[in-house]
Structures are given as C-alpha cells and as structure tokens.
Amino acid sequence: MNRDVVHTLVAYYQGLGPDTLGALKELYAEDAWFKDPFHELCGRDRLMDVYREMFRNLQEPRFKILQQIVDHDQAVLIWDFRFRFRGKEWCIHGSTHFGFNAEGLVVRHRDYWDAAEELYEKLPMLGALLRMIRKRIGKAGEGHG
C-alpha cells in the first residue's frame, strides 16, 4: 500500500469538518463497509450521513492521529477523538482498521473503541453501576490464574 494514501487519509481526518465531507468521495469506494460501536453500514454516502449527524450533535469534534501502521492493503490508525457535548469536554481513545482496494480507496473501515469505558462509565448514574460491575468482575478474576 502506498504510504501517500494513508498520509492523505490522516490529513483528511485531522481536518474533518462539515465543509470537507465531500472529499470522502475521493478516499472511499462507493460501496465501502463501515462499522463502529453504534453503526454498521455499506456505502460512503451513508457514512457521510453518519458524519453529518456527528457535526449536528457534537460541538468541535476533531481527531488527532497518534500513530499509524501501514501494511500492504491495510492500515491501522490510533487516535483520540475530542468533542464537546452539553458543555462538557470528552475524549475517546480508539483505533481504526482500514482496508484498501487496488486503486487505494477505502473499502473497509472499522473503528475499535470501548463504549463502556469511554462514554457510559462517565455518565453519572450508569457510570457508577458500570464501575461497580467492572470492579466486581476484576476481583472475581483475581483468584483465578
């Protein structure tokens, strides 16, 4: 895989904004597959709809790419996604596994991040419950091994 393709993808995501969504058509195959903890879909137009919704619901969403791993027809980006929601600053740490076709277009985009740790545990009521469950599971696992 050409590292220039990944460099272009990194630049795109670090500069992602409502006015740059159209450039997705130059980076993704028309029938690209996408999955994250909340969506699974096919088609770059549907992915653009997900991003439009993100810009409607979140304030100042932005990606910072921390690391990139490139191997033939695939790449992994490690990132932080920061945004504001209802006056609070949030940061989600995750990674994306991309697969490319022979033309260098993204055909697979899978985001990996822990929705429980990165979002749900930070919510007042639900977070307390999830932290308690995580702690109990951790203690139960300490006696095994």
Backbone as a chain_set.jsonl record, in Angstrom:
{"seq": "MNRDVVHTLVAYYQGLGPDTLGALKELYAEDAWFKDPFHELCGRDRLMDVYREMFRNLQEPRFKILQQIVDHDQAVLIWDFRFRFRGKEWCIHGSTHFGFNAEGLVVRHRDYWDAAEELYEKLPMLGALLRMIRKRIGKAGEGHG", "coords": {"N": [[0.862, -1.183, 0.0], [0.511, 2.172, -0.764], [2.113, 4.627, 1.064], [1.472, 7.276, 0.777], [-1.264, 7.35, 0.332], [-2.283, 6.689, 2.857], [-1.224, 8.816, 4.306], [-2.683, 10.932, 3.159], [-5.238, 10.196, 4.021], [-4.929, 10.439, 6.809], [-4.451, 13.217, 7.003], [-6.926, 14.093, 6.043], [-8.756, 13.168, 8.052], [-7.78, 14.52, 10.303], [-8.397, 17.079, 9.628], [-11.102, 17.037, 9.365], [-14.323, 18.308, 8.747], [-17.582, 19.906, 8.519], [-17.529, 21.108, 6.014], [-15.711, 19.61, 4.588], [-16.657, 17.129, 4.013], [-17.428, 16.219, 1.448], [-15.057, 15.459, 0.197], [-14.678, 12.895, 0.978], [-15.558, 11.215, -0.993], [-13.432, 10.983, -2.685], [-11.729, 9.375, -1.335], [-12.904, 7.021, -0.428], [-14.308, 3.918, -1.54], [-17.308, 3.513, -3.422], [-19.044, 1.571, -2.372], [-18.099, 1.122, 0.204], [-17.571, -0.493, 3.352], [-18.529, 0.107, 6.724], [-18.01, 0.129, 10.23], [-18.688, 0.787, 13.631], [-18.974, 1.139, 17.252], [-21.688, 1.892, 17.259], [-22.839, 1.824, 14.704], [-23.357, -0.013, 11.662], [-22.789, -0.251, 8.333], [-23.115, -0.016, 4.729], [-21.656, 1.768, 2.094], [-20.431, 4.846, 1.009], [-21.912, 7.204, 0.972], [-23.777, 6.81, 2.985], [-22.04, 6.718, 5.135], [-21.155, 9.343, 5.084], [-23.524, 10.531, 5.91], [-23.571, 9.683, 8.598], [-21.405, 11.145, 9.596], [-22.373, 13.752, 9.11], [-24.481, 13.82, 10.927], [-22.994, 13.583, 13.277], [-21.695, 16.085, 13.293], [-23.927, 17.697, 13.642], [-24.76, 17.037, 16.221], [-22.595, 17.199, 18.026], [-20.198, 19.424, 19.484], [-17.386, 21.031, 18.179], [-16.014, 18.63, 17.148], [-13.137, 16.607, 16.692], [-10.358, 14.833, 15.332], [-7.304, 13.479, 16.467], [-4.564, 12.062, 15.197], [-2.548, 9.622, 16.483], [-0.821, 7.535, 15.965], [0.294, 5.5, 13.229], [0.016, 2.543, 11.34], [1.077, 0.779, 8.635], [0.483, -1.671, 6.204], [0.799, -3.295, 3.346], [-2.214, -3.744, 1.856], [-3.684, -2.566, 3.856], [-4.27, -0.572, 6.82], [-3.735, 0.763, 10.104], [-4.92, 3.168, 12.268], [-4.235, 4.903, 15.2], [-5.979, 6.852, 17.481], [-7.177, 9.895, 19.084], [-10.335, 11.125, 19.786], [-11.816, 14.074, 20.176], [-14.335, 16.136, 21.606], [-17.059, 18.414, 22.353], [-19.892, 18.179, 24.39], [-22.958, 19.175, 25.417], [-21.731, 21.167, 26.947], [-19.632, 19.859, 28.178], [-16.31, 18.595, 27.988], [-15.101, 15.913, 26.07], [-13.184, 12.921, 25.516], [-12.369, 10.349, 23.423], [-10.553, 7.444, 23.118], [-9.219, 5.489, 20.579], [-9.048, 3.196, 17.771], [-8.675, 2.675, 14.224], [-9.208, 0.331, 11.71], [-8.333, 0.083, 8.452], [-9.125, -1.111, 5.198], [-7.939, -1.398, 1.881], [-8.658, -1.068, -1.641], [-7.382, -2.065, -4.92], [-7.082, 0.379, -6.191], [-6.434, 2.051, -4.181], [-8.479, 3.041, -2.621], [-10.574, 3.309, 0.255], [-12.139, 0.423, 1.352], [-12.95, -0.975, 3.532], [-13.712, 0.022, 6.796], [-13.233, 0.006, 10.046], [-13.965, 0.93, 13.246], [-12.528, 0.76, 16.436], [-13.259, 0.969, 19.749], [-13.881, 1.326, 23.232], [-16.987, 1.56, 24.217], [-18.236, 1.427, 26.715], [-16.198, 2.093, 28.631], [-15.223, 4.539, 27.59], [-17.45, 6.196, 27.253], [-20.035, 5.441, 28.585], [-19.294, 4.87, 31.292], [-18.658, 7.35, 32.174], [-20.936, 8.704, 32.576], [-23.206, 9.927, 35.032], [-25.19, 8.198, 36.652], [-25.34, 5.681, 35.277], [-22.625, 5.258, 34.886], [-21.585, 4.86, 37.502], [-22.763, 2.404, 38.175], [-21.657, 0.725, 36.153], [-18.906, 0.934, 36.764], [-18.884, -0.295, 39.267], [-19.645, -2.898, 38.565], [-17.498, -3.598, 36.881], [-15.425, -3.526, 38.739], [-16.164, -5.606, 40.479], [-16.069, -7.783, 38.742], [-13.369, -7.723, 38.133], [-12.258, -8.331, 40.678], [-13.278, -10.903, 41.006], [-11.885, -12.233, 39.053], [-9.305, -12.181, 40.025], [-8.724, -14.298, 41.692], [-8.299, -16.425, 40.042], [-6.128, -18.213, 37.885]], "CA": [[0.0, 0.0, 0.0], [1.246, 3.424, -0.866], [2.016, 5.426, 2.293], [0.851, 8.559, 0.443], [-2.71, 7.187, 0.514], [-2.547, 6.776, 4.291], [-0.926, 10.201, 4.692], [-3.844, 11.719, 2.73], [-6.332, 9.825, 4.916], [-4.63, 11.061, 8.103], [-4.696, 14.656, 6.847], [-8.372, 14.279, 5.904], [-9.434, 13.015, 9.341], [-7.367, 15.565, 11.243], [-9.039, 18.315, 9.199], [-12.511, 16.749, 9.08], [-15.294, 19.314, 9.12], [-18.778, 19.845, 7.673], [-17.216, 21.557, 4.655], [-14.774, 18.681, 3.933], [-17.28, 15.81, 3.853], [-17.456, 15.827, 0.039], [-13.783, 14.845, -0.179], [-14.763, 11.47, 1.298], [-15.771, 10.505, -2.264], [-12.131, 10.756, -3.319], [-10.955, 8.475, -0.482], [-13.643, 5.789, -0.153], [-15.06, 3.27, -2.614], [-18.743, 3.798, -3.313], [-19.71, 0.555, -1.554], [-17.262, 0.875, 1.383], [-18.215, -1.002, 4.566], [-18.145, 0.846, 7.919], [-18.579, -0.343, 11.497], [-18.198, 1.306, 14.904], [-19.866, 0.585, 18.281], [-23.086, 2.288, 17.097], [-23.311, 1.718, 13.317], [-22.775, -0.897, 10.657], [-23.441, 0.157, 7.1], [-22.365, -0.067, 3.473], [-21.842, 2.918, 1.216], [-19.796, 6.075, 1.507], [-22.933, 8.232, 1.193], [-24.338, 6.562, 4.323], [-21.01, 7.139, 6.082], [-21.218, 10.806, 5.115], [-24.687, 10.856, 6.752], [-23.148, 9.499, 9.99], [-20.578, 12.304, 9.949], [-23.243, 14.938, 9.174], [-25.187, 13.725, 12.211], [-21.993, 13.886, 14.3], [-21.498, 17.539, 13.328], [-25.154, 18.313, 14.171], [-24.961, 16.715, 17.636], [-21.42, 17.45, 18.858], [-19.514, 20.68, 19.244], [-15.937, 20.962, 17.977], [-15.438, 17.282, 17.04], [-11.863, 16.586, 15.965], [-9.49, 13.675, 15.517], [-5.859, 13.637, 16.492], [-3.969, 10.758, 14.893], [-1.39, 9.438, 17.351], [0.088, 6.551, 15.396], [-0.204, 4.82, 12.036], [0.686, 1.304, 10.97], [0.686, 0.517, 7.244], [0.957, -2.963, 5.727], [0.221, -3.686, 2.057], [-3.522, -3.185, 1.509], [-4.413, -2.2, 5.07], [-3.606, 0.352, 7.741], [-4.375, 0.999, 11.394], [-4.653, 4.476, 12.86], [-4.573, 5.052, 16.617], [-6.428, 8.233, 17.539], [-8.041, 10.477, 20.105], [-11.444, 11.895, 19.234], [-12.245, 15.043, 21.188], [-15.522, 16.916, 21.259], [-17.817, 18.964, 23.467], [-21.299, 17.801, 24.348], [-23.676, 19.799, 26.527], [-20.805, 21.948, 27.743], [-18.57, 19.041, 28.761], [-15.275, 18.118, 27.07], [-14.975, 14.455, 26.045], [-12.107, 12.366, 24.703], [-12.459, 8.904, 23.194], [-9.323, 6.89, 22.556], [-9.563, 4.315, 19.797], [-8.26, 2.905, 16.573], [-9.43, 2.329, 13.026], [-8.568, -0.586, 10.766], [-8.771, 0.353, 7.082], [-8.733, -1.986, 4.101], [-7.937, -0.642, 0.634], [-8.714, -1.818, -2.893], [-6.201, -1.88, -5.777], [-6.981, 1.799, -6.544], [-6.075, 2.807, -2.981], [-9.677, 3.568, -1.973], [-11.011, 2.565, 1.43], [-13.273, -0.48, 1.146], [-13.349, -1.399, 4.884], [-13.366, 0.997, 7.842], [-13.778, -0.495, 11.31], [-13.498, 1.654, 14.424], [-12.483, -0.009, 17.678], [-13.137, 1.708, 20.989], [-14.7, 0.765, 24.295], [-18.08, 2.488, 24.51], [-18.497, 1.438, 28.162], [-15.154, 2.848, 29.322], [-15.025, 5.879, 27.05], [-18.672, 7.015, 27.335], [-21.05, 5.084, 29.577], [-18.794, 4.977, 32.662], [-18.502, 8.768, 32.511], [-22.268, 9.234, 32.865], [-23.363, 9.823, 36.488], [-25.864, 7.018, 37.201], [-24.895, 4.478, 34.57], [-21.192, 5.11, 35.126], [-21.364, 4.267, 38.828], [-23.143, 0.995, 38.073], [-20.664, 0.023, 35.336], [-17.64, 0.859, 37.508], [-19.075, -1.304, 40.3], [-19.618, -4.204, 37.897], [-16.126, -3.827, 36.434], [-14.621, -3.798, 39.936], [-16.517, -6.948, 40.962], [-15.535, -8.754, 37.769], [-11.921, -7.723, 38.348], [-11.96, -9.071, 41.912], [-13.585, -12.314, 40.776], [-10.828, -12.789, 38.194], [-8.013, -12.195, 40.725], [-8.497, -15.599, 42.33], [-8.083, -17.444, 39.019], [-4.962, -17.964, 37.055]], "C": [[0.896, 1.229, 0.0], [1.032, 4.257, 0.404], [1.399, 6.799, 2.027], [-0.661, 8.504, 0.632], [-3.061, 7.334, 1.992], [-2.274, 8.193, 4.8], [-2.108, 11.121, 4.335], [-5.041, 11.457, 3.643], [-6.149, 10.464, 6.298], [-4.925, 12.561, 8.04], [-6.197, 14.943, 6.761], [-9.051, 14.224, 7.28], [-9.014, 14.069, 10.349], [-7.966, 16.923, 10.873], [-10.524, 18.158, 8.933], [-13.426, 17.849, 9.616], [-16.492, 19.208, 8.197], [-18.483, 20.21, 6.219], [-16.253, 20.626, 3.922], [-15.398, 17.318, 3.655], [-17.275, 15.325, 2.407], [-16.186, 15.145, -0.421], [-13.745, 13.361, 0.159], [-14.911, 10.642, 0.023], [-14.469, 10.222, -2.996], [-11.308, 9.716, -2.558], [-11.586, 7.103, -0.293], [-14.293, 5.244, -1.421], [-16.552, 3.506, -2.372], [-19.453, 2.835, -2.369], [-18.908, 0.193, -0.299], [-18.123, 0.44, 2.574], [-17.657, -0.271, 5.767], [-18.798, 0.215, 9.139], [-17.887, 0.364, 12.641], [-19.151, 0.773, 15.978], [-21.351, 0.91, 18.107], [-23.666, 2.05, 15.71], [-22.647, 0.547, 12.605], [-23.525, -0.614, 9.368], [-22.52, -0.054, 5.905], [-22.694, 1.18, 2.665], [-21.269, 4.192, 1.795], [-20.811, 7.188, 1.722], [-23.577, 8.065, 2.568], [-23.329, 6.949, 5.405], [-21.0, 8.668, 6.203], [-22.409, 11.259, 5.973], [-24.355, 10.713, 8.235], [-22.333, 10.704, 10.444], [-21.397, 13.588, 10.009], [-23.982, 14.976, 10.51], [-24.242, 14.06, 13.366], [-21.813, 15.403, 14.427], [-22.74, 18.275, 13.832], [-25.236, 18.161, 15.696], [-23.801, 17.07, 18.556], [-20.818, 18.811, 18.51], [-18.009, 20.405, 19.153], [-15.379, 19.541, 17.896], [-14.154, 17.324, 16.211], [-11.073, 15.333, 16.318], [-8.043, 14.12, 15.597], [-5.278, 12.245, 16.295], [-2.666, 10.654, 15.664], [-0.353, 8.496, 16.756], [-0.549, 5.947, 14.154], [0.669, 3.611, 11.731], [0.174, 0.941, 9.585], [1.3, -0.807, 6.812], [0.166, -3.365, 4.485], [-1.114, -2.992, 1.806], [-4.354, -2.835, 2.739], [-3.587, -1.248, 5.918], [-4.422, 0.433, 9.022], [-3.948, 2.379, 11.868], [-5.099, 4.438, 14.316], [-4.879, 6.534, 16.816], [-7.075, 8.591, 18.871], [-9.096, 11.288, 19.373], [-11.962, 12.785, 20.354], [-13.455, 15.814, 20.673], [-16.119, 17.489, 22.535], [-19.267, 18.539, 23.266], [-21.951, 18.33, 25.615], [-22.715, 20.464, 27.502], [-19.648, 21.171, 28.341], [-17.611, 18.581, 27.67], [-15.14, 16.6, 27.212], [-13.767, 14.069, 25.2], [-12.3, 10.857, 24.63], [-11.16, 8.466, 22.544], [-9.697, 5.617, 21.807], [-8.628, 4.1, 18.634], [-9.204, 2.56, 15.436], [-8.579, 1.405, 12.173], [-9.186, -0.311, 9.39], [-8.291, -0.755, 6.163], [-8.891, -1.215, 2.806], [-8.065, -1.57, -0.569], [-7.466, -1.498, -3.724], [-6.003, -0.423, -6.184], [-6.595, 2.663, -5.344], [-7.259, 3.451, -2.284], [-10.044, 2.692, -0.775], [-12.224, 1.719, 1.061], [-13.798, -1.028, 2.477], [-12.828, -0.367, 5.876], [-14.031, 0.497, 9.114], [-13.136, 0.255, 12.458], [-13.595, 0.747, 15.642], [-12.296, 0.959, 18.84], [-14.167, 1.178, 21.959], [-15.778, 1.771, 24.699], [-18.372, 2.559, 26.011], [-17.484, 2.32, 28.876], [-15.113, 4.31, 28.883], [-16.26, 6.779, 27.175], [-19.533, 6.668, 28.545], [-20.561, 5.242, 31.012], [-18.634, 6.431, 33.101], [-19.845, 9.446, 32.776], [-22.585, 8.977, 34.333], [-23.976, 8.51, 36.991], [-25.332, 5.725, 36.574], [-23.422, 4.21, 34.837], [-20.888, 4.449, 36.453], [-21.675, 2.777, 38.806], [-22.089, 0.199, 37.288], [-19.317, -0.1, 36.045], [-17.723, -0.199, 38.6], [-18.994, -2.712, 39.693], [-18.199, -4.544, 37.461], [-15.238, -4.21, 37.626], [-14.895, -5.212, 40.448], [-15.98, -8.023, 40.031], [-14.026, -8.861, 37.94], [-11.51, -8.506, 39.576], [-12.217, -10.551, 41.724], [-12.487, -12.984, 39.96], [-9.489, -12.892, 38.892], [-7.708, -13.551, 41.325], [-8.214, -16.715, 41.344], [-6.789, -17.171, 38.295], [-3.87, -18.804, 37.418]], "O": [[1.911, 1.284, 0.695], [-0.106, 4.553, 0.77], [0.861, 7.422, 2.943], [-1.273, 9.489, 1.044], [-4.021, 8.02, 2.341], [-3.018, 8.706, 5.636], [-2.482, 11.986, 5.127], [-5.772, 12.382, 3.998], [-7.107, 10.969, 6.883], [-5.578, 13.105, 8.93], [-6.682, 15.917, 7.338], [-9.824, 15.115, 7.633], [-9.827, 14.475, 11.179], [-8.034, 17.819, 11.714], [-11.145, 19.041, 8.341], [-13.322, 18.262, 10.771], [-16.436, 18.496, 7.194], [-19.112, 19.684, 5.301], [-15.998, 20.833, 2.735], [-14.73, 16.437, 3.113], [-17.13, 14.126, 2.166], [-16.227, 14.33, -1.342], [-12.87, 12.641, -0.323], [-14.447, 9.503, -0.039], [-14.408, 9.323, -3.834], [-10.303, 9.226, -3.072], [-10.884, 6.128, -0.026], [-14.767, 6.003, -2.266], [-16.985, 3.676, -1.232], [-20.365, 3.235, -1.645], [-19.026, -0.923, 0.207], [-19.234, 0.929, 2.776], [-16.449, -0.044, 5.846], [-19.963, -0.181, 9.107], [-16.667, 0.527, 12.641], [-20.064, 0.017, 15.646], [-22.194, 0.274, 18.739], [-24.887, 2.072, 15.555], [-21.516, 0.173, 12.915], [-24.75, -0.723, 9.316], [-21.312, -0.245, 6.052], [-23.85, 1.592, 2.566], [-21.578, 4.573, 2.925], [-20.596, 8.046, 2.578], [-23.886, 9.05, 3.239], [-23.71, 7.446, 6.465], [-20.854, 9.21, 7.299], [-22.312, 12.259, 6.683], [-24.8, 11.523, 9.047], [-22.54, 11.224, 11.541], [-21.146, 14.434, 10.868], [-24.095, 16.027, 11.142], [-24.634, 14.736, 14.317], [-21.782, 15.938, 15.535], [-22.622, 19.364, 14.392], [-25.726, 19.058, 16.383], [-24.006, 17.227, 19.759], [-20.922, 19.279, 17.376], [-17.447, 19.649, 19.946], [-14.355, 19.263, 18.521], [-14.088, 17.983, 15.173], [-11.116, 14.845, 17.447], [-7.616, 15.026, 14.881], [-5.476, 11.356, 17.124], [-1.781, 11.497, 15.517], [0.843, 8.637, 17.009], [-1.773, 5.887, 14.037], [1.893, 3.657, 11.851], [-1.034, 0.81, 9.383], [2.489, -1.045, 7.024], [-1.005, -3.731, 4.579], [-1.147, -1.785, 1.568], [-5.583, -2.81, 2.676], [-2.373, -1.133, 5.755], [-5.632, 0.203, 9.027], [-2.763, 2.712, 11.867], [-6.205, 3.996, 14.624], [-4.114, 7.385, 16.363], [-7.46, 7.729, 19.661], [-8.786, 12.045, 18.452], [-12.484, 12.298, 21.357], [-13.579, 16.101, 19.482], [-15.743, 17.109, 23.644], [-19.795, 18.536, 22.154], [-21.557, 17.986, 26.729], [-22.86, 20.344, 28.718], [-18.763, 21.767, 28.956], [-18.031, 18.223, 26.57], [-15.075, 16.071, 28.322], [-13.376, 14.795, 24.286], [-12.382, 10.179, 25.654], [-10.723, 9.041, 21.548], [-10.409, 4.765, 22.339], [-7.573, 4.725, 18.522], [-10.364, 2.205, 15.647], [-7.396, 1.656, 11.941], [-10.393, -0.453, 9.194], [-7.188, -1.276, 6.326], [-9.853, -0.466, 2.637], [-7.632, -2.721, -0.521], [-6.597, -0.747, -3.279], [-4.882, -0.019, -6.492], [-6.445, 3.878, -5.478], [-7.071, 4.324, -1.437], [-9.844, 1.477, -0.799], [-13.211, 2.227, 0.528], [-14.936, -1.49, 2.558], [-11.675, 0.059, 5.813], [-15.253, 0.557, 9.246], [-11.917, 0.224, 12.63], [-14.596, 0.062, 15.854], [-11.299, 1.679, 18.907], [-15.201, 0.645, 21.557], [-15.506, 2.719, 25.435], [-18.715, 3.623, 26.525], [-17.865, 3.203, 29.645], [-14.983, 5.21, 29.713], [-16.125, 8.003, 27.2], [-19.737, 7.502, 29.427], [-21.318, 5.697, 31.869], [-18.489, 6.701, 34.293], [-19.892, 10.616, 33.155], [-22.263, 7.903, 34.842], [-23.301, 7.775, 37.711], [-24.927, 4.8, 37.279], [-23.018, 3.058, 34.996], [-20.028, 3.571, 36.528], [-20.923, 1.978, 39.364], [-21.68, -0.88, 37.717], [-18.656, -1.133, 35.936], [-16.756, -0.922, 38.84], [-18.349, -3.6, 40.25], [-17.749, -5.673, 37.656], [-14.404, -5.11, 37.525], [-13.966, -5.934, 40.809], [-15.491, -9.057, 40.486], [-13.467, -9.957, 37.898], [-10.536, -9.258, 39.542], [-11.457, -11.378, 42.228], [-12.194, -14.164, 40.153], [-8.608, -13.61, 38.419], [-6.54, -13.918, 41.452], [-7.92, -17.839, 41.752], [-6.401, -16.016, 38.114], [-2.801, -18.723, 36.813]]}, "num_chains": 1, "name": "protein.A"}
